Amino acid sequence: MTDTAALADLLNSRIRDVPDYPKPGVLFKDIAPLLADAEAFGALTRALASRANELGATKVVGLEARGFVLAAPAAFAAGLGFVPIRKKGKLPGEVFQKSYDLEYGSATLEVQCDAFEPGEPVLVVDDVLATGGTIAASLDLVQRAGARLVGVVVLMELGFLDGRERLATHLAGAPLETLVTV
C-alpha cells in the first residue's frame, strides 16, 4: 500500500478509542486492534520499512514499549538492525541515560553505549507523539550514543498536545513524520 491517505485511513480505522483509561477524562488510543489485523499491521510494517530504506538508515530504534512492536518488525522487513531504547534498569552493560519530565512525575530512558557505530544513520520509531518528552529524550540518547538521526516516524500524533513543536530543536534537520493525526 503506497497511497498515504489510504494507509492513514486503514490504520485509523483499526485504532480504538477507550474512554476514561487509564483514568477518568483520558481518551486512550488503543492500537491492539491494528496489531491484531494482519492487513493493517502488514501495511504499517511495510510503510515503516520502506521509509527506513528511503532515508538510508542502517538501524531502526524503537521506544519502550509499544515502539518495540512497530520498530522491530519494520527493521526486519527492511533488512536492518533493531535497537531498543528502554526504561531505566532494563538493559545490561554500559548505558547512556536521559531523565525527562512527564505530566505527573519523571522517567529515565537508556540506550546501550555500544548500540551504534559512530555516525551510523538511524530511524526512530514510536507509536504516539503526545507532548514529545519521550521522543525528545530518545533523540538525545541517539545523539549521545554517536548515531546520526535520519528521521522519526510515529504511528499517531495527538496534534492538540503540540509535541511536534517541542521536538523541533531535537531533530537537527531530520524529518518528523506521522501516519495518523488525531
Buried (B, 14 or more C-beta within 10 A) or exposed (E): BEEEEEBBEBBBEBBEEEEEEEEEEEEEBEBEEBBEBEEBBEBBBBBBBBBBBEBEBBBBBBBBEBBBBBBBBBBBBBEBBBBBBBEEEEBEEEBBBBEBEEEEEEBBBBBBBEBBEEEBBBBBBBBBBBBBBBBBBBBBBBBEBBBBBBBBBBBBBBEEBEBBEBBEEBBEEBEBBBBBBB
